[in-house]
Amino acid sequence: MNSTILYLEILYLISLPVQNSIGDDIGKEIYYNLPKFWTNTGLCPAGELTHDDIKASLLSEAMQMNLLLISSLPNGAITHIRIHWMLELIKFIQFNQSGQAQYNFDVLDRFLDDLHEMHLMPVFEFMANLSNPFTKNPAHNYFLWEDLSYQVVKHYHNRFGIENLLNYRFETWNEPDLLAYNKLNFTLEEYLEYVFALRRGLDKAGQNLRFVLRGPAGLFKNPQKHPLCWGLLQFCDSNISTCPIDIITYHRKGVNENGAELIEDSKDLWSNIYMKFPTLAQLPISNDEADPIAGWSTAREFQADVRYAVTLVNITLQHWEAIIERKELRNLETISHDNAFLSYYPNVFTQRTLLAHFRINNTVPPHSQFIQKPVYAAIGMLSRLAELSTKAEFVTCSENYSMKLLKTKSLEAGKPVYFSWLLLYTDNEHFSGRCIINIQIPLNSQEMFAYIAEALDQNHTNPYKIWQNLGSPVYPNAIERQTMRLQQTPIVLSSGSLDTNKIKIDLQHLKPPWILTLRVCSHYLIHSTGPPNSLLVSGVTHNEVLITWRESNSKSKYCLKTYQVWHRPNSTQEWLHITKAIHLPFASYQYAPEQNGTTVNGERPLLCIIGFVATSAYTFV
């Protein structure tokens, strides 16, 4: 019988002496509740806008592996995925004798079943034509949209239950003022009728529950050229009690590598909106396309390496600062980044994606390979932030070396049990001097603590540079892929037990820009380690598998250092530690043995969770 072992290494703990904090009066700092408002991604399927093409794209083995890897980030790193034209997976069958549309949900069921297994929640954009019933029956669109929204909600209520359904999101047509999306050629009157029809359908399906409707997912440019989105806002401002939407969604992207204009343009937009439509200040808002620059498929060097990771984290921190300011973006609920696409050669790294995708056409059958880009790891690092946070601040080593610092912590019974600090250096220029930072953590002297410091930088976590050094192969072989994967996760700068409340970190060897996180755990969390679950071994190609699992939902996940994966062909042989010398902080590992005669066949792997020092092993059968 197959078996798998998981090791969890937890920090070793010792008692701390009493020491006073120095520096920034840490005990007097203001902490705010930190909602995880950035845990969203999105994509648009490849191909033509037809049922068959959307089905081929979303159900392809490449897309399924892409989504599986995204879901293998730590729990809560990515929660929702917004997919244009997803409802095209529904097939219109016919109108019955009473005039009600009948639909086949089978393909959408298959896709959403997969998302459900991956713990990814869909965003339903009511955006489709479904073999043309809407264009063929324009006078009845109000009824068709009401009925479709009702059928979708009732169908998935029955399939997944009300608890899941309340965590799904429902949104109006994406960017309806653009001809590229507005396939039904809505006029303002027709568009408002469509939105109200969705509202009625959701209300009918919810009965005593109100399902939140988001919209209009607009760019909000010139009102003359974008009358639909502005018209909906104007209606809601004058009729807030009957406004069909509950959360106003908008799209603001940056215009260059650092995304600096994004936050300022968002503030300008909402200052303008609240001036014109003051009643709308009652509603939450969401930027569900908050990317640094438009055009996901356009090749840009910065999107290949740590620069994109730093930019995404900085955009997140800028939005957090704007929320705390409680000015123009005081009502911000969430942001999302469109970066779940499948990249393609020759721009496998340089397109705006979380993963570099290689389509390997020289195998039988062809298959897909993925390399985790630094931005993927950065989202994993963000997920380790705690529930309470300060404002971001700047700290310096010298007048030429200024870093952004965010401090977060978790409390139990009023006492801190976990600290997670994030340091961000956004300058691309290397600092020539030496920088050593002394971090002082306000620890409780009666507790025992341990820590880990991890980083992403251009030298140590740059699989794109490795690929270039290999000659940018179209079909990298197993050894070349493994060489790239050795640089796809954060490096460990230091870790261990604490015998003081000060931690010294040398930044000299980090090549800018970089991201650094420091996590400090008390024994309270470390001793509550829970087992992982849902181990899955997926075939990739000959003698190669992708191993994924789900981490524990307990707070001990904050104290995870790394995983170990062990394998043996059968019960008579020794266990082989197949992740030796690899830092594996996220819940996936791709195994392609190099040794002659070694295969991936045999018993299921042994998975070990390595916490900050102690080790726990779990066998899956």
N, C-alpha and C positions, 0 to 999 in steps of 0.2 A: 504494500500500500504506500502511496506517495505521502511524504511528510515534509513540513517546512518549519524552520525555527527562526524566530525574531528576537534579537537582543536589544535591550534598551539600556543605555548607559546613563546613570544618574550621578550628579555631583556628590562627591564625598563631603561630609559636613563636619565642622568643628565649631566650638563656641567662640564667640567674638568678644574681645575686650570692649569696654565702654570707651568711645572716642567721640569728641564733638565734631560736628561738621564745620568746615571752613569754606569761605568763598561767598556763594550767592544766597546765604540764608535759606538753605534748602527747605527747612521746615516751614518757612513762611510763604513759600510759593503757592500760587493759586492753581489748583487742578480742576479740570473740567471733564465731564463725562465725554468720552471719545466714542462716537458711533462709528462703526466700520462702514463708512459711506462710499468707499471706493471699490467694493468687491464685485465689480460687474465688467463683463466683456461683451463683445459682439462681433458679427461677421455677416457677410453676404455670400450666399452660395454661388459657385461658379456655374457657367453655362447659360442657356437661354431661359427666358421666363416661361417655362412650361412645367407641368407636373412631372414629366419624365426626367427632365434635366435637374430639377430641384431634388427629386428623389435620388438620382444617381449621385449628386454631389453630397447630400447630407448623409446618405446611408453608405457611402463608400468606405472601404477599410481605412483609407488615409484619414478621412474626417473623423471616423470613430476612434482611431488611435490618437489623433490630435486632441479630441475632447477628453479621452481617457487620461492623457498626460496632464491636461489642464486641471482635471478633477483630482489629480494626485498631489496637487499642492496641499499644504496644511488645511485642516478644516476651517472653512470660513474665508480662505484666501480669495476664492472666486465663488460666488453664490449664484449669480444670475447670468444668463447668456441671452442676448438680444439678436435674433436672426431675421434679417429681411426675408420676406416672401415665404416664411415657414408654413403659413396656412395653405400655400399651394400644394402641400402634401395631402390635403383633403381633396377628394374627387367628387364633383357634382355628378349625381346619377340621373335624377329626373324630378319633375314636380309630381306630387301625388294628386289624387282627385280633388282634394281640398285646396290645392294650390301651394302646399308647403314643399319647400325644397328638401330633397333627400340626398344625403352625403355619405360617402364611404370614408371612414376615418382610419382604415387599416394601416396605411403607410405612416401617417402622423402618429398613430399609436405605437408603432414599432420604434420610431425615432424618440418619442417622449418616454417610452419604457427604458430605452438606453440612458437618456438623461437622468431619469429617476434613479436608476441603478448607480449612476455616477454621482448622485447627490448634487446635480446641477439643476437649477430651477429656470424654466423658460420665461421669456417675455413674449406674450402673444401680441404681435402687431396685427391689428385687423386691417390687412393689406393683401388683397388677392383678387383674382377674377374667377378662378375655379371653372375653367372651360366656358367662360363668357356668360353665365346667367345674368350678371349685373349689366354688362353692355347690351345684352339682348332685351333686357326688361328695365330700361331706365326709369319708367314711371313707377315701378314697384320697388326701387332700391331701398326705400325707407323700411319696407316690410322685410326684404331679404336680409339686410344687415341686422335688423333686430332679431330675426329668427336665427341667423348664423351665430351671433354672439351668444344667444340663449343656448343653442345646441352645443356649442363648444364648451361652455361652462358646465352644463348639465352632464355632458359626456365625460368630462375629466373629473367632475365631482364623483361620479360613479366609479371611475377607474382608480383614482388616486386618493380620494377622501378629502373632506373639507379642510383639514389641517394643512395639507400640502397646497390645496388650491388657494387658500388665503395668503400663502407665501409666493404664489406665482404673480406675475404682473400682466396687466392688460393695457394696451396703448393704441391710440389712433394711428392712422396712416402716416408713415414716415415722410417728412419733408414734402407735404402735399402741394406746396407752391411750385415745386420743380417738375418740369415736364418729364424728366427721366423717371420719376416715381409716380406721378399722377396719371396712371394709365386709364382712369375712368373719366378724365377731363372734367373734374368737379368745377362747377361754379360755386360762388360763395354760398348761395342759397342751398345748393345740393350738398355742399360739404357740411354745413350746419345740420341739415336734415340727417345726414349720415352719422354724425357724432351723436345726435340725440337718439337715433335708432340704436346705436351701441349701448347707450345709457339705459334705454328701456329694456333691452335684452338682458343686460347684466342684472338689472333690478328684478326682472321677472325670474331669472334663474336663482338669484340670491334670496328671494322672498324677504325674510327679516334681516338678512345680511346685506351690507352694501359692499360690493366688490369695487375696489378703487380703480378708476379709469384715468389713465395718464394721457397727456397730449398737450399741444398738437405736434410735438417733435419737429419744431420748425427752426429755420435759420433766422427769421425775423430781420430780414434785410429791408430794403425800401418797401414801404407799405403799398405802393402802387404795383410793384412786381410780386409782392407776397401778400395778397389780400386775404387768403384763407386763414392763415395763422393769426394775423392781426385782427381779422374779423371775429374770430372766436374769442379772442381776448376782450375785444370791445363789447361783445354780447355779455360775457361773464362779468365784466366790470359793472354793467348796467343792471344785471339780473343775477347777482351772486347766489341767491337762494335756489335758483333753477339752473345754475351752471352745470353742464353735464360732466365736466372733468374735475378731478379731485387734486391732481398734481400737475403743474404746468411743466412740460418738458421742452427743452430748447437745446440747440446745438451751437457751441462755440469752440472752435479750434484755434491753435496758435498759427503763426505764419513762418516759423523757422525752428531751428534745432532746439532752442531752449524753451519754447512755448511761452515766453514771457508775456506776449500780448493776450494770451488766452484769458488770464484772470482779469486783466484790465478791461478787455472788451466785454467780459461777462458783467463786470460792475457797471460799465457804461450802459449796457443793454437794460439792466434791471433798474438803474436810476431813471432811465428814460421811460420804461414801462410803468413804474410806480408813479411817475409824474403825470403820465397820461391816464392811467387807470389805477387810482389809489386803492380801490376796493380789493384789487388782486393781492394786496399784501397779506390777506388772510390765508392764502393758499401756499403749500410747499412748492418748491421748484426743484428741477433736476436737469443737469447737463448730461445727457446720455450719449454724447459724442465729444468728450473732452480731450481730444488728441492734440499733440503738439503741433501737427501740421496736417493738412488735408491730403488725401490721395494715398490710400494704404499701399497700393501696388507700385508706386513710384520708388525707385531705388534711391536710398539715401544712406551714406556711410554711417551716420551717427546711429541709425536704427539697428546696426549690426552688432554693436558692442555695449560697453557699460554706459556710454553717453545716453542712450535711450532709457536705460534703467534709471539713471540719475534724474533725467528729465521727468519721467513718469512719477517718481517719488517726490520730486520738487513740486510738480503740479498738484499732487495730493496735499502736500504741506501748505501750499499757497491757499488752497480751498479751505483747509482747516483754519488757517489764520483768518480768512474772510468770514467763516462761520462765527468765530470767537468775537470778531469785531462788531458783529450784530449791526451791520450797515446794509449795503446793497444785497449781499448774499446771505443775510441772516436766516432766510427760510430754506436754505439749500438742504435737500434731503439726501441726494446721492449724486455721484458722477460715474460715468462709464467710459471705457476706452475700447475702441474698435480694433482689437489686435488678436482675434482668434482665427484669422484667415489661414489658409494653406499657401505658403510661399512657393515659388517655382524658380527653376534655374533660368538664367544665371544669378538671380537675385535672392537666393535662398536665405541669406542672412540680412540683406539690406532692405527688405520690405518690412512694413510695420506689422510684425507678428511677434508672438511670444516664443515660437519655436521655429527653428530652421528646418524646412521640409525638403528632403531629397527623394525624388521619385526614381527608384532604381529599376531601370528598364532592361538591364542586362542579366536578370535572373528569370527563372521560369518557376512560377509566374512572376511578373513584376511585383514589386512591393514598395512600401514607403519606410523611410528612416527619418527620425527626428532628433535634433540636437537642441537642448535647452539653451536659449539665449540668456544673457545676464538679466534681462527684464523679467523673465520668468522667475528667476531666483529672487529678484527684488520684491516681487509680489508675495512670494513666500516669506520673506523677511518682514514685510509690512504686517503680515497676519500675526506675527508674534508680539505686536504692540499690545499693551495692556488696556484696561478699561478707563483709566483716568489719565489725563494728559495735561501738561502745561502748554503754554504758547511756545512756538518755536523761537529760539534765540540764536544769536551769533556768538561763537567763542573763537578766540584767536591764539595762535602760537606766536605770531608776529604780525606786524601791520600788513604783511603780504600773504598771510595764510589764515583766512577766516572761514570757519565752518558753521553750518547750520546744525543746531542741536534740538532734538525733541525728547522730552523726558516723559515716560509713562510708568504707571505702577498699578498693582492690584492690591486690595486690602481684604483681610479676613478678620472679623471681630475688631475692626478699627486699626489693625496692625498691618504694615506692609509685608507681603509674602512674596512679591515678585516685582522686579524692576526691568523695564526694557527701554533702553536709550538708543536713539538713532542719530548718527552723525552723518552729515552729507557735505561733501566738498565738490562743488559744481564747476570749478575752474578747470579748463583743459590743460593749462600750463603746469609743468612739473615744478614743484617748489624745491629749490636747490639746497636750502638749509635743512637742519634736522628738527623734527617736531615730535616731542614726546608729551602726551597729555596725561595728566593725573586726574582721574575721575574719582569723585568722592560720593559714595552712596550713603544716604541716611538710613542706616540699618538699626534694627532693634537689637540691643546687646544680649538679650535673652535667647535669641534665635541663632540657628546655624545656617550659613549661606554658602553657595558656590556659584560659579559664573562661567560664561563663555563669551568670547568676542569673535565675531565673524565679519568678513569684508568681501566686497566685490571691487575689483580694480582692473585697469587695462593690461596689467602684466600677468596676473595669476588666474584671471577668470575671463578669458577671451578666446573662446573656441573659433571665432571668425578669423583671428590672426593665425591660429593653427591651420585652419583650412587654406588660407592664403599661402602659408609657408609650405603646405603640401602640394601646391600648384593648382589650387581650386578645382579638384577633381569633380567631374560630373557625377560619377558613381563611386564615392569613397568606399574602400573595402572595410572589412571588419576591424582591422588594426587601426586604420586611419580614423574610423568612427570612434573607437575607444580612446584614441589620443585626444580627439576633440572633447569627448565626454569627461575626461579627467579634469577639464577646466570649466565645466558647466555649472558647478555648485560653488557656494561661498567658501573661502578659505578660512581656517581656524587660526586666528592670531594668537590666542592663548585661552586657557580654560583651567579650572581647578577649584579647590576650596579657598575660602577667604579667611585670613587671620587678621584682617584689618578692613576698614571701610574704604580704603583707597586702592584704586586699580591703575596701574601705569601701563599705557599702550604707546608703543613706538610706531609712528606713522611714516617713518622715513622710506620704507620699502614699498609703500603703496603708490602706484602711478595714477595720477589724477585723470579724469574725475573718479571718485570712489564713494562707496556707501559702506558704513560700518554700523553694526548693531552690537550692543552689549546687553546680555541678559543675565540677571541675578535671581536665583531661586532660593527660597527657604526650604528647610526639611519638610515643612508642612505639605508643600506641593510635591516635592521629590518622592516622598514616601507614599503618595497616593497614585502612583503610576498605574494606568489601566492598560489592558492588552489591546493591540490593534485587531482589526477584523477585516472581513471581506477580501481575503487574499485571492488574487486572480493571476493566473499565468496564461498569457496570450501569445500564440505563435506569431512570429514576425516573418521569418524566412527559414531556410534550411539551417538547423542547429542554432537557432537564435530565438529567444523569448523575451517578452516584456513582462516583468513581475510588478504588480501594483497591489496596494492594500490601503485600508483606511486607518488613520491614526485614532487613538482613543479620544473620546469627547471630554475627558476630564481635564481640569486645569493643569494637570501634570504635563500636558503636551507642550506647555511653555518651557519645560525643563528638558526637553529632548535635545540631546547633543547630536546623535547620529544613529543610523540603523546599521546592522550587519546582516548580510544574507549568506547562508551556508547551504551547500548542496552535496548530495552523494548519489551516485547512480543506483545503488541498491543497499540493502541493510547489512551486507557483509563488508562494505568498504567504509573508510573513514570519511567524516564530514570534511568538506573542502570549503574554506572561507573564501568565497568568490568576490567579496568586496574589500579585501584586505588593502590597507593604505588608501582607501577612498573615503572621503567625507560624504556621507549620504543623509542629508537632513530632511529630504522629502520622500514621500511614500511611493517611490518607483525605482526600478533598476532594470536595465537592459543587459541581458547575459548572452554573450557569444563566446564560448570557450576557445582559447587559442591553442591549448595543448593538443597534440596529435592523439586521436583516439578518445578524447573527452567529448561527451555529448550532453545535451540538455535533458536527455531522457532520464528517467529514474524517479526517485522519490521527490515529493514536493519540497521546495526549499525550506530551510530552517531560518526563521526571521528573528533577529535579536535587536531589541531597542536599547541603544546606548544613551543613557541619560547623562547627567553631568559627570558621574563617575561609576555608580553602581550599575549592574547589568541584569536585565531580565530577559529570559528566553521563552519564546512561544512556539509551539509546534502546531501546524495546521494539517489536518488529515481529511 
